[in-house]
């Protein structure tokens, strides 16, 4: 999924994105970057990041 799609479907994940340094959530890149793409650009462990996103979604 693209970052923008995730944020639209699961707005509760925005806090996790911010904690991991995704401070430009509304930027053009979020429309075409996947979670993996963004994690690589930001030097983030993709598996750990996805687990945190899933936790945020499950709390809803």
N, CA, C and O atoms as a GROMACS GRO file, in nm:
protein
  240
    1UNK      N    1   0.084  -0.119   0.000
    1UNK     CA    2   0.000   0.000   0.000
    1UNK      C    3   0.088   0.125   0.000
    1UNK      O    4   0.199   0.126   0.054
    2UNK      N    5   0.035   0.226  -0.060
    2UNK     CA    6   0.104   0.355  -0.059
    2UNK      C    7   0.080   0.423   0.076
    2UNK      O    8  -0.021   0.398   0.141
    3UNK      N    9   0.173   0.507   0.117
    3UNK     CA   10   0.163   0.574   0.246
    3UNK      C   11   0.033   0.653   0.256
    3UNK      O   12  -0.035   0.646   0.358
    4UNK      N   13  -0.002   0.727   0.154
    4UNK     CA   14  -0.125   0.807   0.156
    4UNK      C   15  -0.248   0.719   0.172
    4UNK      O   16  -0.342   0.756   0.243
    5UNK      N   17  -0.250   0.603   0.109
    5UNK     CA   18  -0.363   0.510   0.122
    5UNK      C   19  -0.378   0.462   0.266
    5UNK      O   20  -0.488   0.451   0.318
    6UNK      N   21  -0.265   0.432   0.328
    6UNK     CA   22  -0.266   0.386   0.467
    6UNK      C   23  -0.321   0.494   0.558
    6UNK      O   24  -0.405   0.467   0.644
    7UNK      N   25  -0.273   0.617   0.538
    7UNK     CA   26  -0.318   0.727   0.623
    7UNK      C   27  -0.466   0.756   0.605
    7UNK      O   28  -0.535   0.789   0.701
    8UNK      N   29  -0.516   0.743   0.484
    8UNK     CA   30  -0.658   0.766   0.461
    8UNK      C   31  -0.743   0.656   0.524
    8UNK      O   32  -0.846   0.684   0.585
    9UNK      N   33  -0.700   0.533   0.510
    9UNK     CA   34  -0.777   0.420   0.562
    9UNK      C   35  -0.759   0.404   0.713
    9UNK      O   36  -0.853   0.365   0.783
   10UNK      N   37  -0.639   0.434   0.763
   10UNK     CA   38  -0.607   0.416   0.904
   10UNK      C   39  -0.541   0.543   0.960
   10UNK      O   40  -0.420   0.544   0.982
   11UNK      N   41  -0.617   0.649   0.982
   11UNK     CA   42  -0.559   0.775   1.029
   11UNK      C   43  -0.486   0.763   1.162
   11UNK      O   44  -0.401   0.846   1.195
   12UNK      N   45  -0.520   0.660   1.239
   12UNK     CA   46  -0.454   0.640   1.368
   12UNK      C   47  -0.305   0.606   1.352
   12UNK      O   48  -0.231   0.608   1.450
   13UNK      N   49  -0.262   0.575   1.231
   13UNK     CA   50  -0.120   0.545   1.208
   13UNK      C   51  -0.033   0.670   1.194
   13UNK      O   52   0.089   0.660   1.196
   14UNK      N   53  -0.095   0.785   1.179
   14UNK     CA   54  -0.018   0.909   1.158
   14UNK      C   55   0.084   0.932   1.269
   14UNK      O   56   0.197   0.974   1.242
   15UNK      N   57   0.045   0.904   1.392
   15UNK     CA   58   0.136   0.923   1.505
   15UNK      C   59   0.260   0.835   1.491
   15UNK      O   60   0.372   0.878   1.521
   16UNK      N   61   0.241   0.712   1.445
   16UNK     CA   62   0.354   0.620   1.428
   16UNK      C   63   0.446   0.671   1.317
   16UNK      O   64   0.568   0.672   1.332
   17UNK      N   65   0.387   0.715   1.206
   17UNK     CA   66   0.468   0.771   1.098
   17UNK      C   67   0.553   0.888   1.151
   17UNK      O   68   0.672   0.897   1.119
   18UNK      N   69   0.493   0.975   1.230
   18UNK     CA   70   0.566   1.090   1.284
   18UNK      C   71   0.678   1.045   1.379
   18UNK      O   72   0.788   1.100   1.374
   19UNK      N   73   0.650   0.947   1.463
   19UNK     CA   74   0.752   0.896   1.556
   19UNK      C   75   0.872   0.841   1.482
   19UNK      O   76   0.985   0.847   1.532
   20UNK      N   77   0.850   0.786   1.364
   20UNK     CA   78   0.958   0.727   1.286
   20UNK      C   79   1.021   0.825   1.187
   20UNK      O   80   1.102   0.785   1.103
   21UNK      N   81   0.986   0.952   1.197
   21UNK     CA   82   1.052   1.054   1.116
   21UNK      C   83   0.986   1.087   0.983
   21UNK      O   84   1.045   1.157   0.901
   22UNK      N   85   0.865   1.038   0.961
   22UNK     CA   86   0.791   1.072   0.839
   22UNK      C   87   0.717   1.203   0.864
   22UNK      O   88   0.596   1.205   0.885
   23UNK      N   89   0.791   1.313   0.861
   23UNK     CA   90   0.732   1.443   0.895
   23UNK      C   91   0.665   1.510   0.775
   23UNK      O   92   0.607   1.617   0.790
   24UNK      N   93   0.673   1.450   0.661
   24UNK     CA   94   0.613   1.511   0.541
   24UNK      C   95   0.500   1.421   0.490
   24UNK      O   96   0.497   1.385   0.372
   25UNK      N   97   0.407   1.387   0.578
   25UNK     CA   98   0.302   1.292   0.542
   25UNK      C   99   0.214   1.341   0.428
   25UNK      O  100   0.158   1.260   0.354
   26UNK      N  101   0.202   1.469   0.411
   26UNK     CA  102   0.119   1.522   0.302
   26UNK      C  103   0.197   1.552   0.176
   26UNK      O  104   0.141   1.606   0.081
   27UNK      N  105   0.325   1.519   0.174
   27UNK     CA  106   0.406   1.552   0.056
   27UNK      C  107   0.371   1.462  -0.062
   27UNK      O  108   0.307   1.358  -0.046
   28UNK      N  109   0.412   1.501  -0.178
   28UNK     CA  110   0.379   1.428  -0.301
   28UNK      C  111   0.431   1.284  -0.297
   28UNK      O  112   0.368   1.195  -0.354
   29UNK      N  113   0.543   1.261  -0.233
   29UNK     CA  114   0.601   1.127  -0.229
   29UNK      C  115   0.508   1.027  -0.161
   29UNK      O  116   0.510   0.909  -0.195
   30UNK      N  117   0.428   1.072  -0.066
   30UNK     CA  118   0.339   0.980   0.005
   30UNK      C  119   0.231   0.923  -0.086
   30UNK      O  120   0.168   0.822  -0.054
   31UNK      N  121   0.210   0.986  -0.200
   31UNK     CA  122   0.111   0.938  -0.295
   31UNK      C  123   0.160   0.819  -0.376
   31UNK      O  124   0.080   0.741  -0.428
   32UNK      N  125   0.292   0.804  -0.388
   32UNK     CA  126   0.345   0.695  -0.469
   32UNK      C  127   0.445   0.606  -0.397
   32UNK      O  128   0.484   0.503  -0.451
   33UNK      N  129   0.488   0.643  -0.276
   33UNK     CA  130   0.582   0.560  -0.201
   33UNK      C  131   0.508   0.457  -0.116
   33UNK      O  132   0.408   0.487  -0.052
   34UNK      N  133   0.560   0.336  -0.118
   34UNK     CA  134   0.506   0.232  -0.031
   34UNK      C  135   0.569   0.247   0.107
   34UNK      O  136   0.660   0.327   0.127
   35UNK      N  137   0.520   0.169   0.201
   35UNK     CA  138   0.580   0.169   0.335
   35UNK      C  139   0.728   0.133   0.324
   35UNK      O  140   0.814   0.197   0.385
   36UNK      N  141   0.757   0.032   0.245
   36UNK     CA  142   0.895  -0.013   0.231
   36UNK      C  143   0.981   0.096   0.168
   36UNK      O  144   1.092   0.121   0.215
   37UNK      N  145   0.932   0.162   0.064
   37UNK     CA  146   1.007   0.271   0.000
   37UNK      C  147   1.041   0.379   0.101
   37UNK      O  148   1.156   0.423   0.112
   38UNK      N  149   0.940   0.422   0.175
   38UNK     CA  150   0.960   0.528   0.274
   38UNK      C  151   1.054   0.487   0.384
   38UNK      O  152   1.138   0.566   0.428
   39UNK      N  153   1.042   0.362   0.430
   39UNK     CA  154   1.130   0.314   0.537
   39UNK      C  155   1.274   0.312   0.491
   39UNK      O  156   1.364   0.351   0.566
   40UNK      N  157   1.298   0.268   0.369
   40UNK     CA  158   1.435   0.265   0.316
   40UNK      C  159   1.492   0.406   0.309
   40UNK      O  160   1.606   0.428   0.348
   41UNK      N  161   1.414   0.500   0.259
   41UNK     CA  162   1.460   0.639   0.246
   41UNK      C  163   1.494   0.697   0.383
   41UNK      O  164   1.590   0.774   0.397
   42UNK      N  165   1.416   0.660   0.484
   42UNK     CA  166   1.436   0.715   0.618
   42UNK      C  167   1.527   0.628   0.705
   42UNK      O  168   1.547   0.659   0.822
   43UNK      N  169   1.581   0.520   0.649
   43UNK     CA  170   1.673   0.434   0.724
   43UNK      C  171   1.606   0.358   0.837
   43UNK      O  172   1.664   0.341   0.944
   44UNK      N  173   1.484   0.313   0.813
   44UNK     CA  174   1.404   0.248   0.917
   44UNK      C  175   1.395   0.098   0.890
   44UNK      O  176   1.387   0.055   0.774
   45UNK      N  177   1.396   0.018   0.997
   45UNK     CA  178   1.375  -0.126   0.988
   45UNK      C  179   1.228  -0.148   0.948
   45UNK      O  180   1.138  -0.120   1.027
   46UNK      N  181   1.206  -0.197   0.829
   46UNK     CA  182   1.071  -0.211   0.773
   46UNK      C  183   0.984  -0.302   0.859
   46UNK      O  184   0.870  -0.268   0.888
   47UNK      N  185   1.036  -0.416   0.900
   47UNK     CA  186   0.956  -0.511   0.977
   47UNK      C  187   0.911  -0.451   1.111
   47UNK      O  188   0.795  -0.466   1.150
   48UNK      N  189   1.000  -0.385   1.179
   48UNK     CA  190   0.967  -0.322   1.307
   48UNK      C  191   0.862  -0.213   1.286
   48UNK      O  192   0.767  -0.201   1.364
   49UNK      N  193   0.881  -0.133   1.182
   49UNK     CA  194   0.789  -0.024   1.152
   49UNK      C  195   0.649  -0.078   1.121
   49UNK      O  196   0.550  -0.024   1.172
   50UNK      N  197   0.639  -0.182   1.041
   50UNK     CA  198   0.509  -0.241   1.005
   50UNK      C  199   0.441  -0.298   1.130
   50UNK      O  200   0.320  -0.288   1.144
   51UNK      N  201   0.518  -0.358   1.219
   51UNK     CA  202   0.461  -0.410   1.343
   51UNK      C  203   0.398  -0.298   1.425
   51UNK      O  204   0.290  -0.314   1.481
   52UNK      N  205   0.466  -0.185   1.432
   52UNK     CA  206   0.414  -0.070   1.506
   52UNK      C  207   0.288  -0.014   1.441
   52UNK      O  208   0.192   0.022   1.510
   53UNK      N  209   0.287  -0.009   1.308
   53UNK     CA  210   0.167   0.037   1.238
   53UNK      C  211   0.050  -0.057   1.266
   53UNK      O  212  -0.062  -0.012   1.292
   54UNK      N  213   0.075  -0.186   1.261
   54UNK     CA  214  -0.029  -0.285   1.286
   54UNK      C  215  -0.083  -0.274   1.429
   54UNK      O  216  -0.203  -0.288   1.451
   55UNK      N  217   0.005  -0.248   1.525
   55UNK     CA  218  -0.039  -0.230   1.665
   55UNK      C  219  -0.134  -0.112   1.676
   55UNK      O  220  -0.236  -0.119   1.744
   56UNK      N  221  -0.101  -0.003   1.608
   56UNK     CA  222  -0.186   0.117   1.611
   56UNK      C  223  -0.323   0.088   1.550
   56UNK      O  224  -0.425   0.135   1.600
   57UNK      N  225  -0.324   0.010   1.443
   57UNK     CA  226  -0.450  -0.025   1.376
   57UNK      C  227  -0.533  -0.117   1.465
   57UNK      O  228  -0.655  -0.103   1.472
   58UNK      N  229  -0.468  -0.211   1.532
   58UNK     CA  230  -0.538  -0.306   1.616
   58UNK      C  231  -0.602  -0.240   1.738
   58UNK      O  232  -0.704  -0.288   1.787
   59UNK      N  233  -0.544  -0.131   1.786
   59UNK     CA  234  -0.597  -0.059   1.903
   59UNK      C  235  -0.731   0.006   1.871
   59UNK      O  236  -0.811   0.032   1.962
   60UNK      N  237  -0.756   0.032   1.746
   60UNK     CA  238  -0.876   0.104   1.704
   60UNK      C  239  -1.001   0.029   1.739
   60UNK      O  240  -1.111   0.076   1.710
   0.00000   0.00000   0.00000
